[in-house]
Every structure is written in C-alpha cells, then in structure tokens.
Amino acid sequence: MRDAAHTAPGGHASAHAMQAVSAGAVHLGLGAPGTVHEIHEHRELGFLRKYVFSTDHKVIGIQFMFTGLVFFLVGGLMAMAIRWQLAWPWTEMPVVGRILFPNTGRVISPEFYTMLFTMHGTIMIFFVIIPLLTGAFGNFLIPLMVGAPDMAFPKLNMIGYWAMIPAAFCALISFGLEGGGPAAGWTAYPPLSTIEKAAPGSLHAQTFWLLALTFVGASSMMGAVNYVTTIVKMRAPGLTMMRLPMTVWGLFIAALLQLFALPVLTAASIMQILDRVVHTGFFTPTNLLVNQLSPETAGAAAGGQPLLWQHLFWFYSHPAVYIMVVPAMGFASDILSTHARKPLFGYKPMVYSIMSIAGLGFIVWGHHMFMSGMNPALGMTFMVSTIMIALPSCVKVFNWLATLWGSRIHLTSAMLNALAFVAMFIIGGLSGIWMASTPVDIYIHDTYIVVAHFHYIVFAGSVFAIFGAIYHWFPKMFGRQMNETLGKIHFVGTFVFTNCVFYMMHQLGIAGLMRRTADPYAYDVYAHLQPLNQFISISAFCLFAWQIFFVVNLFHSIFWGKRAGRNPWRSCTLEWEAPSPPGHGNFDRRLAVHRGPYEYGTPEVQEDYLPQARSL
Amino acid sequence: MRFLLTLLLIATLVLGVWTFMDAHNHGWWLPPNVSSYGPHIDQLFYLILGMVGFFFVLTEGILIWCVFRYARKSETKADFTHGNHKLEMLWTAIPGALLLVITFTQMGTWAEIKYKGSFPNVAPIAEVWASQFDWRVRYPGDDGKFGTMDDIENPFEFVVPVNEPVLFHLRSRDVIHSFFVPYLRLKQDAMPGMVIPVWFQVTQEGSYDLVCAELCGWGHYKMAGRLRVVSRAAYEEWLKKAKLEMLSNGTEDKS
C-alpha cells in the first residue's frame, strides 16, 4: 500500500514541473509527487500571460473548450447546409442563400456541396470532438484528478493549444482560395486529392487542408506527451494506477493511442503534400487520364499506389475513432457512479476493456477498406478483429447497467446526459456489427447506415458525454453551477431530435442510399427517399436551434450562476478537494489518497460517500 | 423528470423497434434482390439484425428499468458493491461466443463473392471503366481480348445475360470510383492502377441502377449507369448489333 509518507518514482519530474509552473514562486521542495504546498507566492501575471498565453492547465483547458464550441457551431452550420441540400436539392436557400451563394442563384453548387461535407467532417473530428475531449477535459481534469499542481510540461501544453491556431487558419483559409475549399472528403483519398485537376478545390485548398491536419497532429501530440507524463509521474501519494478515476484512464489510453498512431498520419500527410507540391509519386498510379490530361505530362511522377494512403490514413484514423470515444466512456463512468451514488461496477474489467479496445483498435483499420480492392483474405482477418472489438464495448455497457442496478439515481442534467450516452452508445455499437461483417458490408459500405453508425457514436455518444461533462465539471471550472432547469430543457430536446435525425439514417442506409451524394433522387432506386430526408433535415434544424438553451445556460451561468462550493456533487475524486475554481497550483492542502475513486454508499461512514483523500 | 426520462427511453426503444418492423412498408428497407448470392447477404443481415435487436431490447430495457426503479427519492444508501467476478465472466463469455459464431457464419459468403478461388470459370465478359463521371463498358469483340481494334465500347449501359455467371474487370481511368448495384447487393471500388475482377449472376431480367458509391469529385452524385439484364438470345442479338454499329461509323478505341 502506497501512502503519504512514501517517495514515489517521478519526484524529479514533478519537481521540475512545479518549478516550471510557478516561475517566481518559492522553492516548492522535492517531496512526493503531487504533494501540495500551502505556500504560493506568485508574481502577479499580466492579462495576456494569465488568460491568453497561459501555461496554467485550467486556462488552457477552458481555451480548448471555447475553441471547440465555436468550431462546433461552424461545423454545425455546415451540417445544416448539407441537410438543406439533401431535403430540397438545388432549391434557393432562404435568407442566407443570397449572401452565401450569389453566383450560383442562391443555390448550393455541387462543387460547394463536396466542400461542405469535407469540411464538416474535418472540423467536427479534428477541431471539435478531439479538442473537446482531450484538449479541454484532458487538460482541465488530469492534473486535478491525479492531485498534481499542473501538467508535467506547462509550456509545451501552451504551445499545444497555440498550434491549433495555424491549424484553424489553414482549414478556414482554404475556403477562400481559388477554386474553393478542399473537396476530397475528410478521408482525402488520392488520386482525387493529389491531382490538381481532379477536384475543383484541389488547387491549393487541399494542400492547406493537409497543413491544417499536420498542425492539429502536432497539437494533439504535445497534449498526449503531457497527459501520459503527468499521469505516470505526478500522481498524488497513494494514488496508484488502479485507483485512478475512469476519466483519467480514458484520457490516458486516448493519449497513448495518439502517441502511437499520430506519427503515421503526420508522415502520410507530408507524403501527400509532397505528391501535390513537388510532384512525387507516392499515391498516384501510372496511366491516369484526368480531364483528358495525364498528370505525368504535367511533370508529376507516377507509379504510386492509392491504397497506400488508405492504409496509412486509417492506421491513424481508426484509432482516432477510439480517441473520440474512450475519454467519453471515462466521463460517463464517473458521472454515472457519482450521480447514482453507487460504486462503479467492475472497475478492473472496465480498465481492461478500455485497454483491449485500444489494443484491438490498432488492428482493425482494414475494415474501412473491405471494398477497396485490398486482398479479400486480408478483409477476412480484419473482420475477425473488428467483430471481436465489440466484446470489450459490450462488457462496458453491462458494467454501466450493473452500476445503475440498485443505485440511487439523481437525475441532474449531467446524469441525464450520461444516461443518454449509454443509451445511444448501445445503438451505435450494435449497428457497428453490420459494418464489421464483410459480406453485409458489401451492401452497406459507404451508405447512410455508416453515417448513422458513426454519428451515434460520435454525436449521440461522445457529444452527450461532453455535455454531461460540462454540466458536471462546470462548478469546478467557474465556481458556479449551471442552471438545472435550462439543462433539462436542453437535454430533452437534444435527445428527441438527435434520435429523429440519426435513427432514420439507418433506414436510408438499408435502402441503399450512398453517402456524399448531392442529389440522389435522380435514381429510380432512391427517388422515394426524399420525404424521409426532409423529415431528417427538419429534425436537424430543430436540433441545431435547440442548442440555444445550452449556449444561454453556459454564458448565463458563467456570470450569474449559483455559487458552487468545493464539492457540489458530493463526489469522491480528488478534483473536488480543490477550491472552485482552483487557484494557481490547484490544491490548498496536502493530499494523500487512501482508497479507490468510487466509494459511494459505503457503510464505513455516515454519509453516502467517502472521498479518496479523507483519512479515517 | 424520472417519468419523462423513462418515457423518452421507452419511446426510443419502442419506436426504434417499430421503425425497423414497419420500414419495408415505406421502402426504407432492402430493395428487392436479383442476384444469386444476394439472399446469402440478406440472410446474414437478418441474422445480425436478430442478434443486435435482442441485445438492443435487453440493454435498453434494463436501462429503462433502472431509471424507473432507482431514480426515486430514497433515504437509504445504494447497494454497496464493487463488482462480481461471476457476472463479469458471464457477460464476457456469452457475447464473446455469440460474436465468434457471427464471425464464422460470415466467412463463406465473403469467400463466395470476393475470393478468386470461387470465381466462375468463364472468360471476362467485359471491362467496366469508371471515370469522372460516367461508366463505359468495353466488350472484347471476336478475338476475346481487351484493348484490340475490334473492342465494342458501350457508354452508360452494362448489358449482361440473365441466369449465368458473369465475370468482368473493373477499372478506373482517373480517381477511385465504386461499382454499386443495390439490387445485386454488389459493391466494389474501382481503383486506378488496378484491374479488379468481379463476378455476379442475375436471376431476373430487367434494368437496374448502377451508381458510384465512392466520392469521385463534384459530379459524384450524377455518375449514373445502368445494368441491363436480358436473355441469352437477346444479349447475343444486342452484341451483334453493337458490333455492326461500331463497324459502320468506324470508332476505335485509342487507349
């Protein structure tokens, strides 16, 4: 048993980190990692250093959160435009059409449609979900939950956030370039993405898109190095790995996934940049004829293999799917246990299942390529690994349900969203089995059932978990509580409309409707699907509009919310030992951890919870 | 809130199941199948539907019960338990076994459709070329070879005989496309730089939509083609006429 008195490994790293954190503070000592010191003498920092170029993990986390939410709005608006086109193709867009599409008769052009879904996917994945999960909550929560005063490398952390800015710049500027935005899909399959004449926006926009991806990758990488180091080296005394809250486990595993998978994406996107800019031939095969022109006559090398990109891209982007859900699973576990006042059922199986999801996550990328012309025998092996990855997800669901069984549920806004996460994750997880099965995938590959599936995981799953996490940790972030009534109104509408939008997409997919088509109704086989698409679009507009309740609640509560104490949810984990909001250096008293993170309803004490840091 | 949430979750469950049961009345379901291996794919689809449907009802059902039963106000503490080894074993082993069963039942059909070993022993009937944004079908002509002077090139429409196995070569001239005929349950990407053999056998004469299922540029949505399935005799006749037509206007293929 590790206890307060021991000197854990990593004393050096933490001391180093602390020095970096509190430049000008008194010497913080070389005690056990995460030991908290009462004395904080800070040089008063100017506004810029405190709120803009801050090295404080909490400020960086909140910066990531607002950046992510702003991009959520941008990506959401793009989704609305996509839905307009799918419901009423080539019709004038009311009100905004005049401003947005003056040259095409207030109508979305087919070129612009391809750019819309390309950027919708790119923004939602790389600028919303990943930054919100790992950037915002990873930064804000990890040091607090492991009882550390800050991240291991605060400056690197700051650079990690600021690397998002050139990324965002490259992504958004590409729309203003000649020919328009990137139009090769968020997967950027060559040769469509590598040959300039193949897609209208491919002139420079695609190059900028690749640069954006590289910067995002650099940002995530710096974050991941920090998270792993902080979790391994800076835990409070007594906080063994097996006493970490699931949120930290989820973020830890997601960071490991990023560390191992991101270099591959970065290498691949640099290869594609080279193909485009200096005409190397990694991905462009010989003897193409695009727009009556052979790329080789324009000086491009050939002899490449488009499948190579798909392998490299999915080697990152499939684990990225787990990066987008594993932290969400962690949030949901913590929120469920706290608000159900019952210990998380099966802590160890929960940890092991996250680990096996991550491990298997590295050998399933080929299921995106079942139809690509890859050797079908390889498809068979990828099918086996892909179907088996359903098993740890299944174990997680049963453990969540067992956590709720016999519990005392408090239906707070945070809890409602966490419960919705479980309900929605079940749907998204189950529909994945169709996609994993190679023969069924022959039919449903690249249809709307795939769109339904990953939106159930990423939107209905992760986004509900993110909403839950915002409601749950908001008091810690701002020292105030969010309005519960508004939170509940927001939840009910979001839940209803989310299902109206995404559930019906299964039906489109089963009817064979393929993705990424601007106007499918010209085909006999799809003509009857327009009314269903109109229903989905109207629901999507309502879903978008309903978020106003969240925005109002968020901003209102930041300034005028009810003041929250240290521990408004009577939670056991370490972040609630700090003041709300925590000051520089986080904790104002020494921490020692005595037990696991989920001692709710314990018979040991009178109250229904026993915090990790309380000694009996 | 407890009743409202219970109601919302019940609605999700009931409407979710009902949507799948009622969908075929609205055409939100698998289109009719006309290929020889289509029924195998459909059976596997229904097998998985049955399994996921069962787990959907089971897990959402438990969730609904938990919300309904345990979200009540209560003065007592929750059950204090950290887990149960036996239960964990149970809900790992049973789904694990089911998933393995699912995995193994898929393999035969996949091999039947995509493995070279199970391709029919016939000469390729045509090359199907995909390019931005159309389909061109090239029949080999009398010499049975592609890329010779007597090739017959037919835009838009892929004409094949009914009730016999058809093998063709799928190729792309520019970017990645995907040959997708929903009625056939057949999809295969056309990969530039690769010649991909594909086979099917249609059981019913008719004309079926051929669509592109892989983003290929701005005109992706209108990359329409047709698969016309006719009797052997009609096919021979069509081929003869196409040959004559080609000779009369002297087209030749330069690529």
Interface residues (C-beta under 8 A of the other chain):
Chain A: S109 P110 E111 Y113 T114 A183 A184 G185 Y189 P191 L192 I195 A198 A199 P200 P285 T286 N287 L288 L289 V290 N291 Q305 P306 L307 A340 R341 K342 P343 L344 F345 G346 Y347 K348 P349 M371 S372 G373 P376 A377 G379 M380 M383 V384 I387 M388 A390 L391 C394 V395 V397 F398 N399 L401 A402 L404 W405 G406 S407 R408 I409 H410 L411 L416 L419 V422 A423 I426 I427 L430 S431 I433 W434 S437 T438 P439 V440 I442 Y443 H445 D446 T447 K488 V492 F495 V496 N499 Y503 M504 H506 Q507 L508 I510 A511 G512 M514 R515 R516 T517 A518 D519 P520 A522 Y523 D524 V525 Y526 H528 L529 L532 G596 Y598 Y600 G601 T602 P603 D608
Chain B: M1 R2 L4 L5 L8 L9 T12 L15 G16 T19 F20 A23 H26 G27 W28 W29 L30 P31 H40 I41 L44 F45 I48 L49 M51 V52 F55 F56 T59 E60 I62 L63 C66 V67 Y70 A71 S74 T76 K77 A78 D79 F80 T81 H82 G83 N84 L87 E88 W91 T92 P95 G96 L99 I102 T103 Q106 M107 T109 W110 A111 I113 K114 Y115 S131 Q132 R173 D174 V175 I176 S178 F180 P182 Y183 R185 L186 K187 Q188 D189 M191 P192 G193 M194 I196 Y208 D209 V211 C212 A213 E214 L215 C216 G217 W218 G219 H220 Y221 K222 A224 S255
